[in-house]
Amino acid sequence: MNPLDIPYKIKDKIFEIKYHSNESIFKIISYFPLSELERRTLTSHLNQPDFPEFYSIFTGSITDDEWYKTKNQIKKRFQDELFDIDPKL
């Protein structure tokens, strides 16, 4: 898959990008809802102005300042709480 040339400031907020088998993108999942400007930036990189498949893990919104202050904690907590597999299985 060809990585997109997404600005780091936006790429850092993305949890996952899902691809079709033909390597086209069908879903972008961010930690928090992306701003309208961030969505437009992404759609311009995708060359799909009406790309509708933006999702977010959390429904609330936070400012860029809040994100940069807490992003490592948010990412770690999300991974620890939701993706921790019980090694006793």
C-alpha positions in Angstrom: 0.0 0.0 0.0 1.3 3.4 -0.8 1.5 5.6 2.2 -0.3 9.0 1.8 1.6 12.2 2.1 -0.5 13.4 5.1 0.8 16.2 7.2 2.1 14.9 10.5 -0.2 17.1 12.5 -3.2 15.2 11.0 -1.5 11.8 10.7 -0.8 11.8 14.4 -4.5 12.1 15.1 -5.4 9.1 13.0 -5.8 5.7 14.6 -6.3 3.6 11.4 -6.8 3.9 7.7 -8.6 1.0 6.1 -8.0 0.0 2.5 -10.0 -1.9 -0.1 -8.2 -4.8 -1.8 -7.4 -2.5 -4.7 -5.5 -0.3 -2.2 -8.0 2.6 -2.3 -9.1 4.0 1.1 -12.6 3.3 2.3 -12.4 4.4 5.9 -10.3 6.8 8.1 -10.6 6.4 11.9 -9.2 9.1 14.2 -9.0 9.2 17.9 -11.3 12.3 18.1 -13.5 13.9 15.4 -11.3 15.7 12.9 -12.0 19.4 12.2 -13.5 20.4 8.9 -10.1 21.8 7.8 -8.4 18.5 8.6 -11.1 16.6 6.7 -10.7 18.9 3.7 -6.9 18.4 3.8 -7.3 14.7 3.9 -9.8 14.6 1.0 -7.5 16.7 -1.1 -4.7 14.1 -0.5 -7.1 11.3 -1.4 -8.3 13.2 -4.5 -11.8 12.4 -3.4 -13.6 15.6 -2.5 -16.7 13.8 -1.3 -15.0 11.1 0.8 -17.6 10.3 3.5 -16.0 7.6 5.6 -14.6 9.6 8.5 -15.0 8.0 11.9 -13.7 8.6 15.4 -13.2 6.4 18.4 -14.2 9.1 20.9 -17.2 11.4 20.3 -16.0 14.4 22.3 -13.8 17.0 20.8 -10.6 18.5 22.1 -8.4 21.4 21.1 -5.1 20.9 19.4 -3.4 22.1 22.6 -5.2 19.5 24.7 -4.4 16.8 22.1 -0.7 17.6 22.1 -0.6 17.7 25.9 -2.3 14.4 26.4 -2.0 12.4 23.2 0.6 9.9 24.5 -1.6 9.2 27.6 -4.7 8.9 25.4 -3.0 6.5 22.9 -1.4 4.4 25.7 -4.6 4.2 27.7 -6.6 3.3 24.6 -4.2 0.5 23.7 -3.9 -0.8 27.3 -7.6 -0.9 28.0 -9.0 -2.0 24.7 -6.3 -4.1 23.2 -4.7 -5.8 26.1 -4.9 -9.6 25.5 -5.0 -11.8 28.6 -1.8 -13.9 28.5 -3.4 -16.6 30.6 -5.5 -17.8 27.7 
